[in-house]
Amino acid sequence: MKQVRPKYFIIHFISAIALLLMGCEDDGLGPTGIKTKEPVEVEITDSTYTIPTYADDYSSMAAWSRRGDWNLANVHDPSVIFDGEYYYMYTTNASYGNAHDGHGHFHGRKSKDLVNWTYMGASMPDTPGWVKDSLTSIRASYGLDPIANPRYGHWAPVVHKVGNVYRMYYCIIIDNYIGNGLPNTEENFDNTWTERAFIGMMETSDPSQNTWEDKGMVICSVSDRGTDWYRPSRNNWSGYFQYNAIDPSYVITPEGDHWLFYGSWHSGIAALQIDSNTGLPLNEFDINDESTWGTHVYTRTDGSRWQASEGPEVIYNAETGYYYMFMAYDELSVAYNTRVCRSRNVTGPYHSYDGSNITDGGDIYPIITHPYAFNNHSGWVGFSHNATFQNEETGDWYYSSQARLPANTGGNAYSNAIMMGHVRKIRWTEDGWPVVMPERYTGVPEQEISEEELVGDWESITLNYQYRDQQQSVDLKLTADHQATGAVSGDWSFDPVNDVLTVGDLKLHVEREVDWEATPRKLTIVFSGLNSAGISVWGKRI
């Protein structure tokens, strides 16, 4: 219930009684003589639209036996492709309670509306044999014994349509030590680093069948240190590998060139040109030839071999003429936050919001997602490693990633392992930067937003960077006389043609969405924009 300040209530009540005693009608003037008006309800005329009701805490239905009810539960590191009828999403194996274990890899689901998703099953039934064979061959070249039973991890696929086929690039990590070949545990540590990762590729001509033909290895992790894989302790982070073969991203240039981006944490991100016919490197990949590893594109900290940035997602926006590289920063359980940089050229140099060249080091801005909480909800953390995709028929852009509930939500000590898939609308600023909406996309019909609907009480969040801290909402009020007070202050105006709310110097992109934190959920209006430092400012009307 909306709270009314006692002093104002008493003044207004006395004024109303006085008017009645004088036999006068209320003329809509408040006690200060300023015209007042109750905020209008946010409504739409389309009676066929329904607000999603599925729970954010899906722990009660996380088990494999309930997979038909998952919708976007158990989603991590999603990749999304649209075939003209369905959106298809493929993900890392991670799941609450390890529900995916024993049921294949790179689990897929499909949707016609980005809201209601049907689970399809694993895209890879078993780890392909070439992974162990390639590992054995590489180890033999270094005089190392084979690993009888490698411990695999199946991570971060990316899917792209090339001609009439769909290609999925996926990564498989080997969680065994290089030296003794034993699984990565404290007891087995032998002062060596863990083994390399591999990126492979598989194809299908029909994603609805979820049957993929594996095409083998594309690349693997590479090192410029030869056989010097010594690690003094498990707390040493000067990584053996220069580029880590995980987290692939794929982009096709307007000229028709194909590029695979890869790498996380170690020395940064590289871009490798791909043969469009085979899907394999254009020039033969050789772990001993650094010239075949690709073009260095980005590092967060120059000289570091263990830096907290990963999950590059590279897209080209023909409307702006820029390539955009989205990055996931920091550890994934809580601190994860999303940054974006851009370049006129696919291999860079990429620039941050302030125009600085970040190829050889520097934090990226804008920040477009970050741990946060609106009122009446635990909020979300671990909110990054995204897919960015466009519906080419409508021109709309979307952001998708997992977000996690904070620890101990609802008294559940394991709630931080609840990973819900989020899909959100992207809008583009007038100077060509993406901003992500503060609420999840639900397909609210695009009915014109009126200025009157913006008048009222809001919550606003500025996504300032604070490691592992959730940014909390602050009250904001927009009055009928075009004044903003609270989180942001100044005059406000609204451009209904472009759906842009201007408050002082801030330009905020407005959308109809659902208030997911309300009970029950209800329609609302949200905004997202960037301040002068390249930090996202979010808001929702309450």
C-alpha positions in Angstrom: 0.0 0.0 0.0 1.2 3.5 -0.8 2.3 5.4 2.3 1.1 8.9 2.8 3.2 11.3 4.9 1.2 12.1 8.1 1.7 15.9 7.9 0.5 16.0 4.3 -2.5 13.8 5.1 -3.6 16.1 8.0 -3.3 19.2 5.9 -5.2 17.7 3.0 -7.9 16.3 5.3 -8.5 19.6 7.0 -8.6 21.3 3.5 -11.2 18.8 2.3 -13.4 19.3 5.4 -13.2 23.1 5.0 -14.3 22.8 1.4 -17.3 20.6 2.3 -18.3 23.0 5.1 -18.3 25.8 2.6 -20.3 23.8 0.1 -17.5 23.9 -2.4 -16.3 21.2 -4.7 -12.6 20.2 -4.7 -11.0 21.9 -7.6 -8.0 19.5 -7.6 -5.7 22.0 -6.0 -3.5 20.6 -3.2 -2.9 22.5 0.1 -0.1 24.5 -1.6 -2.3 25.6 -4.4 -0.5 23.3 -7.0 -2.7 21.2 -9.2 -2.5 17.5 -8.0 -3.6 14.4 -9.8 -3.7 10.7 -8.8 -1.3 8.7 -11.0 -3.0 6.8 -13.7 -2.8 3.0 -13.7 -0.5 1.3 -16.2 -2.9 -0.7 -18.3 -3.1 -2.2 -21.8 -6.1 -2.8 -24.0 -5.0 -6.3 -25.3 -7.0 -8.8 -23.2 -5.2 -11.8 -24.6 -1.9 -10.9 -22.9 -1.2 -12.7 -19.6 1.6 -12.1 -17.1 4.0 -15.0 -16.4 3.4 -16.7 -13.1 6.3 -19.1 -12.8 8.4 -18.8 -9.6 11.9 -17.4 -9.5 12.8 -19.9 -6.8 12.4 -23.2 -8.8 14.0 -25.5 -6.2 10.8 -27.5 -5.7 10.8 -28.5 -9.4 14.5 -28.5 -10.2 14.8 -32.3 -10.4 15.2 -34.1 -13.8 11.8 -35.6 -13.5 10.3 -32.1 -13.6 12.2 -30.9 -16.7 8.9 -30.4 -18.6 8.1 -27.6 -16.1 11.5 -25.9 -16.1 10.8 -23.1 -18.6 14.0 -21.0 -18.0 15.1 -22.9 -14.9 18.6 -24.4 -14.9 19.9 -22.0 -17.5 23.6 -21.0 -17.5 25.7 -19.3 -20.3 22.9 -19.3 -22.9 23.3 -19.0 -26.6 20.1 -18.1 -28.6 19.4 -18.4 -32.3 16.1 -17.5 -34.2 15.1 -19.6 -37.2 12.2 -17.5 -38.3 9.6 -19.4 -36.2 11.3 -20.5 -33.0 14.1 -19.2 -30.8 16.5 -22.0 -29.7 18.6 -21.7 -26.5 21.5 -23.9 -25.6 23.4 -23.8 -22.3 26.3 -25.0 -20.1 25.6 -28.2 -18.1 25.4 -26.3 -14.8 22.1 -27.0 -12.9 20.6 -26.8 -9.4 21.3 -30.1 -7.6 23.2 -31.3 -10.7 20.0 -32.2 -12.3 21.6 -32.5 -15.8 24.2 -35.0 -14.7 24.0 -38.3 -16.6 21.6 -36.8 -19.2 23.9 -35.5 -21.9 25.3 -32.1 -22.6 24.5 -28.7 -23.9 20.8 -28.8 -23.1 18.4 -27.1 -25.5 15.0 -25.5 -25.3 12.8 -23.6 -27.7 10.2 -20.8 -27.7 8.1 -18.9 -30.1 7.8 -15.8 -27.9 10.9 -15.7 -25.6 8.6 -16.1 -22.6 7.4 -19.7 -22.7 10.2 -22.2 -23.3 9.9 -26.0 -23.9 12.8 -28.2 -22.8 14.2 -30.2 -25.8 16.9 -32.3 -24.2 20.7 -32.6 -24.6 22.3 -31.7 -27.9 25.3 -34.0 -27.2 24.5 -37.4 -25.8 28.1 -38.3 -24.9 31.5 -36.6 -24.9 33.0 -37.3 -28.4 35.9 -39.6 -28.6 38.2 -37.1 -30.3 38.6 -35.1 -27.1 40.4 -37.9 -25.3 42.3 -38.9 -28.4 43.5 -35.3 -28.9 44.4 -34.9 -25.3 46.4 -38.2 -25.4 48.2 -37.2 -28.5 49.2 -33.8 -27.1 50.4 -35.3 -23.8 52.4 -37.9 -25.7 54.2 -35.1 -27.6 55.3 -33.8 -24.2 56.3 -37.2 -22.9 53.3 -37.4 -20.6 51.2 -40.6 -19.9 47.6 -40.7 -21.1 44.8 -39.9 -18.7 42.6 -43.0 -18.5 39.5 -41.3 -17.4 39.6 -37.6 -17.9 37.2 -35.5 -15.8 35.3 -33.4 -18.3 33.3 -30.2 -18.0 30.9 -29.1 -20.7 30.7 -25.3 -21.0 29.4 -22.3 -22.8 28.2 -23.2 -26.3 27.5 -20.7 -29.1 25.2 -21.3 -32.0 25.2 -19.5 -35.4 23.5 -20.1 -38.7 25.8 -20.3 -41.7 24.1 -20.8 -45.0 21.7 -23.7 -44.5 23.3 -25.2 -41.5 23.5 -24.3 -37.8 26.8 -24.6 -36.1 27.4 -25.1 -32.4 30.8 -24.3 -31.1 31.2 -25.8 -27.6 34.0 -26.2 -25.1 35.1 -29.2 -23.0 37.5 -28.7 -20.2 39.8 -31.3 -18.7 39.8 -31.0 -14.9 43.0 -33.1 -14.3 46.5 -32.0 -13.5 49.0 -31.9 -16.3 51.7 -33.7 -14.4 50.2 -36.7 -12.7 46.9 -36.7 -14.7 44.9 -37.0 -11.5 41.6 -35.2 -10.9 41.8 -31.6 -9.7 41.6 -31.9 -5.9 43.8 -30.5 -3.1 45.0 -34.0 -2.2 46.1 -34.7 -5.8 47.9 -31.4 -6.3 51.4 -32.1 -7.8 52.6 -28.5 -8.4 51.3 -28.4 -12.0 48.4 -26.6 -13.6 45.2 -28.3 -14.8 45.0 -29.6 -18.3 43.9 -27.7 -21.4 40.4 -27.1 -22.7 39.1 -27.9 -26.2 36.6 -26.1 -28.5 34.8 -28.4 -30.9 32.0 -27.9 -33.4 28.9 -29.8 -34.5 26.2 -29.0 -37.1 22.6 -29.6 -37.8 20.3 -28.6 -40.7 17.2 -28.6 -38.5 17.5 -27.4 -34.9 13.9 -28.7 -34.1 15.2 -32.2 -34.3 18.1 -31.5 -31.9 20.3 -34.0 -33.7 23.8 -32.8 -34.3 26.7 -34.2 -36.3 30.1 -33.6 -34.5 32.8 -32.2 -36.7 35.7 -32.5 -34.2 38.2 -30.2 -32.7 38.5 -26.5 -33.8 41.2 -25.3 -31.3 42.5 -26.0 -27.8 44.1 -24.0 -25.1 47.6 -22.8 -25.9 50.7 -21.9 -24.0 53.9 -20.0 -24.8 55.7 -21.7 -21.8 56.5 -25.1 -23.4 56.9 -27.7 -20.7 57.1 -25.2 -17.8 53.7 -26.0 -16.2 55.1 -25.7 -12.7 52.7 -24.1 -10.2 54.1 -23.3 -6.8 50.8 -23.5 -5.0 47.0 -23.6 -5.6 47.0 -20.0 -4.7 49.3 -19.0 -7.5 47.4 -17.4 -10.5 50.1 -16.9 -13.1 48.3 -19.3 -15.5 50.2 -21.7 -17.7 48.0 -21.2 -20.7 48.2 -17.9 -22.7 44.7 -18.4 -24.2 42.1 -20.6 -22.6 39.9 -22.4 -25.2 36.6 -21.7 -23.6 33.6 -19.3 -24.2 33.5 -19.2 -28.0 31.6 -16.4 -29.8 30.9 -16.2 -33.5 30.4 -13.2 -35.8 30.1 -12.8 -39.5 31.2 -9.4 -41.0 29.3 -7.5 -43.6 32.0 -8.5 -46.0 31.3 -12.2 -45.3 34.4 -13.0 -43.2 33.8 -15.4 -40.3 35.5 -15.0 -36.9 35.6 -17.0 -33.7 36.4 -15.2 -30.5 37.6 -17.2 -27.5 39.5 -17.1 -24.3 38.8 -16.3 -20.6 40.8 -15.3 -17.5 44.3 -16.2 -18.7 45.8 -13.5 -21.0 42.5 -12.3 -22.4 40.6 -12.7 -25.7 41.7 -13.7 -29.2 39.9 -13.6 -32.5 40.5 -16.4 -35.0 39.4 -16.3 -38.6 37.2 -19.3 -39.7 36.7 -21.0 -43.1 33.0 -20.5 -43.8 32.8 -23.8 -45.7 34.3 -26.0 -43.0 33.7 -24.1 -39.8 37.3 -24.8 -38.9 40.2 -22.3 -38.7 41.0 -20.6 -42.1 44.7 -21.3 -41.5 45.8 -24.6 -39.9 45.8 -24.4 -36.1 49.1 -25.5 -34.4 49.6 -25.5 -30.6 53.3 -24.8 -31.2 52.9 -21.9 -33.6 51.7 -18.7 -32.0 50.9 -17.1 -35.3 48.0 -19.5 -35.7 46.3 -18.7 -32.4 44.5 -15.6 -33.6 44.6 -11.9 -33.1 44.9 -10.5 -29.6 41.8 -8.4 -29.0 41.4 -7.7 -25.3 43.0 -8.1 -21.8 41.7 -6.6 -18.6 45.0 -6.3 -16.9 48.2 -6.0 -19.0 50.7 -8.8 -18.1 48.2 -10.8 -16.0 47.7 -14.5 -16.7 44.7 -14.7 -14.4 42.2 -11.9 -14.8 38.6 -11.7 -13.9 37.0 -11.4 -17.4 35.4 -14.0 -19.6 32.6 -15.0 -21.8 33.1 -12.7 -24.8 29.9 -12.2 -26.9 30.6 -10.3 -30.1 27.9 -9.0 -32.4 27.7 -6.5 -35.3 25.0 -3.9 -35.4 24.4 -2.8 -39.0 22.5 0.3 -37.8 25.3 1.7 -35.8 28.2 0.3 -37.9 30.0 -1.1 -34.8 31.1 -4.4 -33.5 30.2 -4.8 -29.8 32.0 -7.1 -27.4 30.1 -7.9 -24.2 32.2 -9.3 -21.4 31.5 -11.0 -18.1 33.5 -9.6 -15.2 34.5 -11.2 -11.9 33.5 -14.5 -10.3 30.3 -16.0 -11.4 28.3 -16.9 -8.3 27.7 -13.3 -7.0 29.9 -10.6 -8.5 29.3 -11.3 -12.2 28.5 -8.1 -14.1 28.3 -7.3 -17.8 30.4 -4.8 -19.6 30.5 -3.8 -23.3 33.0 -2.1 -25.6 32.9 -1.5 -29.3 35.0 -1.2 -32.5 34.6 -0.3 -36.2 36.7 -3.3 -37.0 36.1 -6.9 -36.0 39.6 -7.4 -34.6 39.7 -4.0 -32.9 40.9 -1.9 -31.4 37.9 -2.0 -29.1 37.1 1.1 -27.1 35.4 1.8 -23.8 32.7 4.3 -23.1 35.3 7.1 -22.6 36.9 6.3 -25.9 40.0 4.6 -24.4 41.6 1.7 -26.3 41.3 -1.4 -24.0 43.2 -3.9 -26.2 46.2 -4.1 -23.9 44.4 -3.4 -20.6 41.7 -1.4 -18.9 38.3 -1.9 -17.4 35.5 -1.7 -19.8 32.5 0.6 -19.6 29.5 0.8 -19.9 28.2 -1.5 -17.1 24.9 -2.9 -18.3 24.1 -5.5 -15.7 25.3 -5.9 -12.1 24.0 -7.6 -8.9 20.9 -5.6 -7.8 17.6 -5.7 -5.8 14.4 -3.8 -6.1 12.2 -3.7 -3.0 10.0 -6.8 -2.1 12.4 -9.3 -3.6 15.8 -10.9 -2.8 17.1 -9.5 -6.1 19.6 -11.1 -8.4 23.3 -11.8 -8.4 25.7 -13.6 -10.7 24.1 -11.8 -13.5 26.2 -12.1 -16.7 27.8 -14.3 -19.4 25.2 -13.2 -22.0 23.9 -13.9 -25.4 23.0 -10.9 -27.5 20.7 -11.5 -30.5 18.3 -9.8 -32.8 14.9 -10.7 -34.3 15.7 -9.6 -37.8 12.0 -9.4 -38.7 11.2 -6.8 -36.1 14.7 -5.4 -35.6 14.4 -5.8 -31.8 17.5 -6.8 -29.9 17.6 -8.9 -26.7 20.0 -9.8 -23.9 19.9 -13.2 -22.3 22.0 -14.6 -19.4 21.5 -16.5 -16.2 21.0 -14.7 -12.9 21.2 -16.3 -9.5 19.3 -15.8 -6.2 21.4 -14.6 -3.3 22.5 -17.1 -0.7 19.9 -18.1 1.9 17.0 -16.8 0.0 13.8 -18.2 1.5 16.0 -19.9 4.2 17.6 -22.1 1.5 21.4 -22.4 2.2 21.9 -23.4 -1.5 19.7 -20.8 -3.2 22.8 -19.2 -4.8 22.9 -22.3 -7.0 19.4 -21.4 -8.4 20.2 -20.1 -11.9 17.3 -18.7 -13.8 17.5 -17.7 -17.4 16.7 -14.1 -18.1 15.7 -12.5 -21.4 15.6 -8.7 -21.5 15.0 -6.1 -24.2 18.0 -4.0 -25.4 17.6 -0.4 -26.4 20.3 1.6 -28.1 21.3 5.1 -27.0 21.4 8.0 -29.5 25.2 7.6 -29.6 25.1 3.9 -30.2 25.5 2.1 -26.9 23.3 -0.8 -25.7 21.3 -0.6 -22.5 19.5 -3.5 -20.9 16.0 -3.2 -19.4 15.6 -3.6 -15.6 12.9 -6.2 -15.9 12.6 -9.4 -17.8 10.9 -9.5 -21.2 7.3 -10.8 -21.2 6.0 -9.7 -24.6 3.8 -6.9 -23.2 1.9 -5.5 -26.2 3.5 -2.3 -27.6 0.8 0.1 -26.7 1.8 3.8 -26.9 3.1 5.1 -23.6 1.5 8.4 -22.4 3.2 11.1 -20.4 0.5 10.7 -17.8 1.6 7.2 -17.1 5.0 8.3 -16.1 3.7 10.5 -13.3 4.0 8.9 -9.9 6.4 6.9 -7.6 9.3 4.9 -8.9 12.3 2.9 -7.7 15.6 3.6 -9.4 18.9 1.8 -9.3 22.3 3.1 -10.4 24.5 0.1 -11.3 27.7 1.4 -9.7 30.4 -1.2 -9.6 30.8 -2.8 -6.2 32.4 -6.2 -6.0 29.9 -8.8 -4.7 27.5 -6.2 -3.5 23.9 -5.8 -4.7 22.9 -2.3 -5.7 19.7 -1.3 -3.9 16.8 0.7 -5.2 16.2 4.4 -4.2 12.9 6.2 -4.3 12.2 8.5 -7.3 9.1 10.7 -7.9 8.0 12.3 -11.1 5.3 14.9 -10.6 2.7 16.2 -13.0 4.5 19.6 -13.1 7.6 17.9 -14.6 9.8 17.8 -11.5 11.8 14.8 -10.5 13.0 14.3 -6.9 14.8 11.5 -5.1 17.2 9.2 -6.8 17.4 11.7 -9.8 16.4 15.3 -9.6 15.6 18.0 -12.0 13.1 18.8 -14.7 11.7 15.9 -16.7 10.2 15.6 -20.2 9.0 12.8 -22.4 9.5 12.1 -26.1 6.6 9.8 -27.0 7.9 9.2 -30.5 11.2 7.6 -29.4 10.0 6.6 -25.9 12.7 8.5 -24.2 12.3 10.1 -20.8 14.8 12.9 -20.0 15.5 13.8 -16.4 18.0 16.6 -16.1 20.9 15.4 -18.4 19.9 11.7 -18.3 18.2 10.2 -21.3 16.3 7.1 -20.3 14.7 4.6 -22.6 11.2 3.6 -21.6 9.4 0.3 -22.1 6.2 -1.4 -20.9 7.1 -4.4 -18.8 6.1 -6.4 -15.8 6.9 -5.6 -12.2 8.3 -9.0 -11.3 8.8 -8.0 -7.7 5.1 -7.1 -7.0 2.7 -9.6 -5.4 0.9 -10.4 -7.6 3.0 -9.3 -10.6 1.5 -6.4 -12.5 2.1 -4.2 -15.5 4.5 -1.3 -15.1 6.8 1.0 -17.0 10.5 0.8 -16.8 13.5 2.8 -18.0 17.2 2.2 -18.7 19.9 4.7 -19.7 23.6 5.6 -19.1 25.0 8.3 -17.0 28.1 10.3 -18.0 30.4 7.7 -16.6 28.8 4.9 -18.7 27.0 3.3 -15.7 23.4 2.1 -16.2 20.6 3.8 -14.5 17.5 1.7 -14.1 14.0 2.5 -12.9 10.5 1.1 -12.6 7.2 2.7 -11.7 5.6 1.3 -8.6 
